[in-house]
Amino acid sequence: MTTVGQLPVTGARAVGRMLRPTAKALPEHARAHNRSMVLAHLFHEGPSSRADVARSTGLTRVTVSGLVADLMAEGLVTELGVRSEGKVGKPATLVGMQTEAFQIVAVDLTDDSRLLGAVMTLVGDVLQRRSVPLEGRTGEAAVELLETLCRDLLALADRPVVGVGISSPGVIDNDGRVVQAPNRGWYDLPLAELLHERLEVPVHVANDANTRALAEFTYGEAAGGSMVVTIGAGVGAGIVVDGALVVGRHHAAGEIGHVTVLDEDADECACGRRGCLETVLSVPALRRRTSGLSTEDSDAELASVGRLLGFALAPVVSALDLGEVLLSGPPELLDGPLREAALDAVRARTMPVIGQTFALRMGSLDEDGALAGAAVLVLAGQLGVS
């Protein structure tokens, strides 16, 4: 395993709030910002001439030429030959990002029974996959197991590794510090910094619901004003508005699972309160509600939960004018009466100008969505690309 020594190392920082740079920056950070703009264009648009990049980014051709030269020296960009077209004049030389020349280690910590990791390409393809059983480990024991998994994955990489991305449950700040992840026994844990020091590669950590939103935004089909609701053992959401991930004052934006939707006589939630959305919408709760029922009765139960989801979503959709909400979880439970009832509830509780065009659909990524999102953490944190 080799790491990318010539890349600007941002160490243990998590993904920044702005995902895709779209405008020129102030002089003090202009070069790094403009470099990210060039890489983002090549990553999303593919091979382009220097003039194409200049037109797309608003940078001058001289600036673009200098940045491309630097990126070529780093091995991130290469010339691909001339464009074959019938225009008059000298043919343009195309440049492209060498996405196959580097790899990322991504880890998904959302499963309570195991840690899942993969070696991935920059475009989100899984090359190698490994998992290790948690066997009840929490606290430092869980950190040590995570470190071992990361070392094994780094050893499997056969290209320079840009960094390690980790998708974790819990409240996590912008520096990759786990403020709290009760199921892992982690409180005020500087996880990204700690692993960066032990592994000697850049490490980026973010909440799992946020990473799934990043994955849908980068590799999937999510628009710039979207919410991705992740439904598994718990319920959380990642929100992207105008290309920026909404983090919140306490780094807890998207904790929709702990919005109260039932009265005080409802089941107690893991957070200690009663009536939280998570107590009826989590996958274990949905399976309990529908177990042993006929198809008709099961559909009715799922629709009743869907309405509660719609009640919780409507204020957020209205306040942020979101165009869509994506559901990530088992389609056999979510994609049917539950989704349809939630959509009807949102439309009934928002202004027509918002609700009429609002869409609620399943996410486009499979069960590797959290891994893909962890890869985006590294792309954004190390290359400024997402």
C-alpha positions as CSV (number, residue, x, y, z in Angstrom):
1,M,0.0,0.0,0.0
2,T,1.2,3.5,-0.8
3,T,-0.4,6.8,0.1
4,V,-0.7,9.9,-2.0
5,G,2.2,11.9,-0.7
6,Q,1.9,14.9,-3.0
7,L,-1.7,15.6,-2.3
8,P,-2.6,18.4,0.1
9,V,-3.2,16.5,3.4
10,T,-6.0,17.8,5.4
11,G,-5.5,15.2,8.1
12,A,-8.5,14.4,10.2
13,R,-11.0,16.9,8.8
14,A,-14.4,15.7,7.8
15,V,-16.1,16.9,4.6
16,G,-16.6,20.6,4.4
17,R,-20.1,22.0,4.2
18,M,-19.9,23.2,0.6
19,L,-19.7,20.0,-1.6
20,R,-19.0,21.4,-5.1
21,P,-17.2,24.6,-5.5
22,T,-19.0,26.8,-8.0
23,A,-17.5,30.3,-7.8
24,K,-14.2,32.1,-7.5
25,A,-12.9,32.5,-4.0
26,L,-11.0,35.1,-2.0
27,P,-7.3,35.6,-2.7
28,E,-6.1,33.9,0.5
29,H,-7.5,30.5,-0.5
30,A,-8.1,31.0,-4.2
31,R,-5.6,28.5,-5.5
32,A,-6.8,25.6,-3.5
33,H,-10.4,26.5,-4.3
34,N,-9.7,26.9,-8.0
35,R,-7.8,23.6,-8.0
36,S,-10.9,21.9,-6.6
37,M,-13.1,23.6,-9.3
38,V,-10.9,22.1,-12.0
39,L,-10.9,18.6,-10.5
40,A,-14.6,18.8,-9.9
41,H,-15.2,19.7,-13.5
42,L,-13.1,16.8,-14.8
43,F,-14.6,14.3,-12.3
44,H,-18.2,15.1,-13.3
45,E,-17.9,16.2,-16.9
46,G,-15.1,13.8,-18.1
47,P,-12.3,14.6,-20.5
48,S,-12.3,18.3,-21.5
49,S,-10.0,20.8,-23.2
50,R,-8.4,23.5,-21.0
51,A,-10.7,26.0,-22.8
52,D,-13.7,23.9,-21.8
53,V,-12.6,23.9,-18.1
54,A,-12.0,27.7,-18.3
55,R,-15.5,28.3,-19.7
56,S,-17.2,26.0,-17.1
57,T,-15.4,27.4,-14.0
58,G,-15.0,31.0,-15.0
59,L,-11.3,30.9,-14.5
60,T,-8.9,32.3,-17.0
61,R,-7.2,30.0,-19.5
62,V,-3.8,30.9,-18.0
63,T,-5.0,30.0,-14.5
64,V,-6.5,26.7,-15.8
65,S,-3.3,25.8,-17.7
66,G,-1.2,26.4,-14.6
67,L,-3.5,24.3,-12.4
68,V,-3.6,21.5,-15.0
69,A,0.2,21.4,-15.1
70,D,0.3,21.1,-11.4
71,L,-2.3,18.3,-11.4
72,M,-0.4,16.5,-14.1
73,A,2.8,16.6,-12.0
74,E,0.8,15.1,-9.1
75,G,-0.4,12.3,-11.3
76,L,-4.1,13.3,-10.9
77,V,-4.6,14.5,-14.4
78,T,-3.2,13.4,-17.7
79,E,-3.4,14.4,-21.4
80,L,-5.6,12.1,-23.5
81,G,-4.9,13.3,-27.0
82,V,-6.6,15.7,-29.3
83,R,-10.4,16.0,-29.7
84,S,-11.7,14.5,-33.0
85,E,-14.0,17.1,-34.4
86,G,-14.3,19.0,-37.6
87,K,-13.7,22.5,-36.3
88,V,-11.4,24.9,-38.1
89,G,-8.1,25.6,-36.4
90,K,-5.7,23.6,-34.2
91,P,-7.5,20.6,-32.5
92,A,-7.9,21.0,-28.7
93,T,-6.0,18.6,-26.5
94,L,-8.2,16.8,-23.9
95,V,-7.2,16.3,-20.3
96,G,-8.8,13.9,-17.9
97,M,-8.7,12.9,-14.3
98,Q,-6.9,9.6,-13.6
99,T,-9.6,8.1,-11.5
100,E,-8.2,4.6,-12.0
101,A,-4.7,5.6,-10.7
102,F,-5.9,6.0,-7.0
103,Q,-8.0,4.2,-4.5
104,I,-10.0,4.9,-1.3
105,V,-10.6,2.8,1.8
106,A,-14.2,3.1,2.9
107,V,-15.7,1.7,6.1
108,D,-19.4,1.4,7.1
109,L,-20.0,1.2,10.9
110,T,-23.8,1.2,10.8
111,D,-24.4,-2.5,11.3
112,D,-24.6,-3.4,15.0
113,S,-23.1,-6.9,14.4
114,R,-20.1,-6.2,12.1
115,L,-17.8,-3.6,10.6
116,L,-17.9,-3.5,6.8
117,G,-15.0,-2.1,4.7
118,A,-13.9,-1.9,1.1
119,V,-11.2,-0.7,-1.2
120,M,-12.9,1.5,-3.8
121,T,-12.1,3.4,-6.9
122,L,-12.6,7.2,-7.0
123,V,-15.8,6.6,-9.0
124,G,-17.3,4.4,-6.3
125,D,-16.7,0.9,-7.6
126,V,-15.9,-1.7,-4.9
127,L,-12.6,-3.6,-5.7
128,Q,-12.1,-5.5,-2.4
129,R,-14.5,-6.1,0.4
130,R,-13.9,-7.2,4.0
131,S,-16.0,-7.5,7.2
132,V,-15.3,-8.4,10.8
133,P,-17.7,-9.3,13.6
134,L,-18.2,-6.8,16.4
135,E,-19.0,-9.5,18.9
136,G,-20.3,-6.9,21.4
137,R,-17.1,-4.7,21.4
138,T,-17.6,-1.1,22.4
139,G,-15.3,1.8,23.4
140,E,-11.6,1.4,22.8
141,A,-12.1,-2.3,21.9
142,A,-14.3,-1.2,19.0
143,V,-11.7,1.4,17.9
144,E,-9.0,-1.2,17.9
145,L,-11.1,-3.5,15.7
146,L,-11.8,-0.6,13.4
147,E,-8.1,0.2,13.2
148,T,-7.3,-3.5,12.3
149,L,-9.9,-3.5,9.6
150,C,-8.5,-0.3,8.1
151,R,-4.9,-1.7,8.1
152,D,-6.1,-4.9,6.4
153,L,-7.9,-2.8,3.7
154,L,-4.9,-0.5,3.2
155,A,-2.7,-3.6,2.7
156,L,-5.1,-4.8,0.0
157,A,-4.9,-1.6,-2.1
158,D,-2.8,-1.9,-5.2
159,R,-2.8,1.8,-6.0
160,P,-1.9,4.9,-4.0
161,V,-4.6,5.5,-1.3
162,V,-6.0,9.0,-1.2
163,G,-7.4,8.5,2.3
164,V,-9.8,6.6,4.6
165,G,-13.5,7.5,4.9
166,I,-15.7,6.2,7.7
167,S,-19.5,6.3,7.9
168,S,-20.5,6.0,11.5
169,P,-23.7,6.3,13.5
170,G,-23.9,9.0,16.1
171,V,-23.5,12.8,16.2
172,I,-20.1,13.7,14.6
173,D,-18.6,17.2,14.2
174,N,-16.8,18.7,11.3
175,D,-13.4,17.5,12.6
176,G,-14.5,13.8,12.7
177,R,-15.0,13.9,16.4
178,V,-17.7,11.5,17.6
179,V,-19.7,13.7,20.0
180,Q,-21.8,10.7,20.9
181,A,-22.5,7.2,19.5
182,P,-24.1,5.4,22.4
183,N,-24.3,2.0,20.6
184,R,-20.5,2.1,20.1
185,G,-19.8,3.4,23.6
186,W,-18.1,6.5,22.0
187,Y,-18.4,9.9,23.6
188,D,-16.3,12.9,22.7
189,L,-14.0,10.6,20.8
190,P,-11.6,12.3,18.2
191,L,-11.9,9.2,16.0
192,A,-10.6,10.8,12.8
193,E,-7.6,12.3,14.5
194,L,-6.8,9.2,16.4
195,L,-6.9,6.9,13.3
196,H,-5.0,9.5,11.2
197,E,-2.1,9.3,13.8
198,R,-2.2,5.5,13.9
199,L,-2.6,4.8,10.2
200,E,-0.6,7.7,8.9
201,V,-3.1,8.5,6.2
202,P,-5.8,11.1,6.0
203,V,-9.0,9.9,7.7
204,H,-12.5,11.5,7.4
205,V,-15.5,10.5,9.6
206,A,-19.1,11.6,9.3
207,N,-22.6,10.5,10.3
208,D,-24.0,7.6,8.3
209,A,-27.1,9.4,7.2
210,N,-25.1,12.3,6.0
211,T,-22.7,10.0,4.0
212,R,-25.6,8.4,2.3
213,A,-26.9,11.8,1.2
214,L,-23.4,12.6,-0.1
215,A,-23.4,9.3,-2.0
216,E,-26.7,10.0,-3.6
217,F,-25.6,13.5,-4.5
218,T,-22.3,12.4,-6.0
219,Y,-22.8,8.9,-7.4
220,G,-26.6,8.7,-7.5
221,E,-29.4,10.8,-8.8
222,A,-30.2,13.3,-6.0
223,A,-30.7,16.9,-6.8
224,G,-29.1,19.9,-5.0
225,G,-32.2,20.3,-2.8
226,S,-32.8,16.9,-1.3
227,M,-33.1,14.9,1.9
228,V,-32.1,11.3,2.1
229,V,-33.9,9.4,5.0
230,T,-32.0,6.3,6.0
231,I,-34.1,3.7,7.6
232,G,-32.4,0.7,9.3
233,A,-31.9,-0.1,13.0
234,G,-32.6,3.6,13.5
235,V,-33.9,6.5,11.4
236,G,-31.8,9.5,10.3
237,A,-31.5,11.9,7.5
238,G,-28.9,13.8,5.5
239,I,-30.0,17.1,3.9
240,V,-28.3,18.8,0.9
241,V,-29.4,22.3,0.0
242,D,-27.9,24.2,-2.9
243,G,-25.0,21.8,-3.0
244,A,-24.2,22.1,0.7
245,L,-24.6,19.5,3.4
246,V,-26.7,20.9,6.2
247,V,-24.8,20.2,9.4
248,G,-26.5,22.2,12.1
249,R,-25.3,24.1,15.2
250,H,-24.8,20.9,17.2
251,H,-23.8,18.7,14.2
252,A,-27.1,16.9,14.6
253,A,-29.1,18.1,11.6
254,G,-31.3,15.4,10.2
255,E,-32.1,13.6,13.4
256,I,-35.7,13.2,12.2
257,G,-36.0,9.8,13.9
258,H,-36.3,11.6,17.2
259,V,-39.2,13.9,16.2
260,T,-42.2,13.0,18.4
261,V,-45.1,11.8,16.3
262,L,-47.1,9.8,18.8
263,D,-48.5,10.6,22.3
264,E,-46.9,10.0,25.6
265,D,-48.4,6.5,25.9
266,A,-46.3,5.3,23.0
267,D,-43.3,3.0,23.2
268,E,-40.1,4.3,24.7
269,C,-37.3,5.3,22.3
270,A,-33.6,4.6,22.8
271,C,-33.2,8.3,23.4
272,G,-35.3,8.0,26.6
273,R,-38.4,9.8,25.3
274,R,-41.7,8.3,24.0
275,G,-43.4,8.6,20.7
276,C,-40.4,9.2,18.5
277,L,-40.7,8.4,14.8
278,E,-37.9,5.8,15.1
279,T,-40.1,3.7,17.4
280,V,-42.4,2.9,14.5
281,L,-40.3,3.5,11.4
282,S,-37.1,1.6,12.1
283,V,-36.8,-1.7,10.2
284,P,-37.2,-3.8,13.4
285,A,-40.3,-1.8,14.3
286,L,-41.8,-2.2,10.8
287,R,-41.1,-6.0,10.8
288,R,-42.8,-6.3,14.2
289,R,-45.9,-4.4,13.0
290,T,-46.3,-6.5,9.9
291,S,-45.2,-9.9,11.1
292,G,-47.9,-12.6,10.6
293,L,-50.4,-10.2,9.0
294,S,-52.2,-10.7,5.7
295,T,-51.1,-8.6,2.8
296,E,-54.1,-6.2,3.2
297,D,-53.5,-5.7,6.9
298,S,-49.7,-5.4,6.4
299,D,-50.2,-2.7,3.8
300,A,-52.6,-0.8,6.1
301,E,-50.0,-0.9,8.9
302,L,-47.3,0.4,6.6
303,A,-49.5,3.1,5.3
304,S,-50.2,4.3,8.8
305,V,-46.5,4.6,9.5
306,G,-46.0,6.3,6.2
307,R,-48.5,9.0,7.2
308,L,-46.5,9.6,10.4
309,L,-43.4,9.9,8.3
310,G,-45.2,12.5,6.1
311,F,-46.2,14.5,9.2
312,A,-42.6,14.7,10.3
313,L,-41.3,15.5,6.8
314,A,-43.8,18.2,5.8
315,P,-42.4,21.1,8.0
316,V,-38.8,20.4,6.8
317,V,-39.8,20.1,3.2
318,S,-41.8,23.4,3.5
319,A,-39.2,25.3,5.4
320,L,-36.4,24.4,3.0
321,D,-38.4,24.1,-0.2
322,L,-37.0,20.7,-0.9
323,G,-37.7,19.2,-4.3
324,E,-37.5,15.6,-3.2
325,V,-36.9,13.2,-0.4
326,L,-35.2,9.8,-1.0
327,L,-35.7,6.8,1.2
328,S,-32.8,4.4,1.8
329,G,-33.7,1.0,3.3
330,P,-35.5,-2.3,2.5
331,P,-37.7,-1.6,-0.6
332,E,-40.1,-4.4,0.4
333,L,-41.1,-2.4,3.4
334,L,-40.7,1.2,2.1
335,D,-41.5,1.2,-1.6
336,G,-45.3,0.8,-1.6
337,P,-48.0,1.8,0.8
338,L,-45.6,3.4,3.2
339,R,-43.9,5.7,0.6
340,E,-47.3,6.5,-1.1
341,A,-48.9,7.5,2.2
342,A,-46.0,9.6,3.2
343,L,-46.1,11.4,-0.1
344,D,-49.8,12.1,0.2
345,A,-49.3,13.4,3.8
346,V,-46.5,15.8,2.7
347,R,-48.5,17.2,-0.2
348,A,-51.6,17.7,2.0
349,R,-49.5,19.7,4.5
350,T,-47.5,22.0,2.3
351,M,-48.3,24.9,0.0
352,P,-49.3,23.8,-3.5
353,V,-46.3,25.5,-5.0
354,I,-44.1,23.2,-3.0
355,G,-46.2,20.0,-2.7
356,Q,-47.5,19.7,-6.3
357,T,-44.0,19.0,-7.7
358,F,-42.5,17.4,-4.6
359,A,-41.2,13.8,-5.1
360,L,-40.7,11.1,-2.6
361,R,-38.8,8.1,-4.1
362,M,-36.4,5.3,-3.2
363,G,-32.7,6.1,-3.4
364,S,-30.8,5.0,-6.4
365,L,-27.9,3.3,-4.6
366,D,-27.9,-0.2,-3.1
367,E,-26.8,-1.4,0.3
368,D,-23.3,0.0,-0.4
369,G,-24.6,3.5,-0.1
370,A,-22.8,4.1,3.2
371,L,-19.5,2.9,1.7
372,A,-20.0,5.1,-1.3
373,G,-20.7,8.1,1.0
374,A,-17.5,7.3,3.0
375,A,-15.6,7.4,-0.3
376,V,-17.1,10.8,-1.0
377,L,-15.8,12.1,2.3
378,V,-12.3,11.4,1.1
379,L,-13.0,12.8,-2.4
380,A,-14.3,16.1,-0.9
381,G,-11.7,16.3,2.0
382,Q,-8.6,15.5,0.0
383,L,-9.4,16.6,-3.6
384,G,-12.3,19.0,-3.2
385,V,-14.4,16.8,-5.4
386,S,-17.9,15.5,-4.6
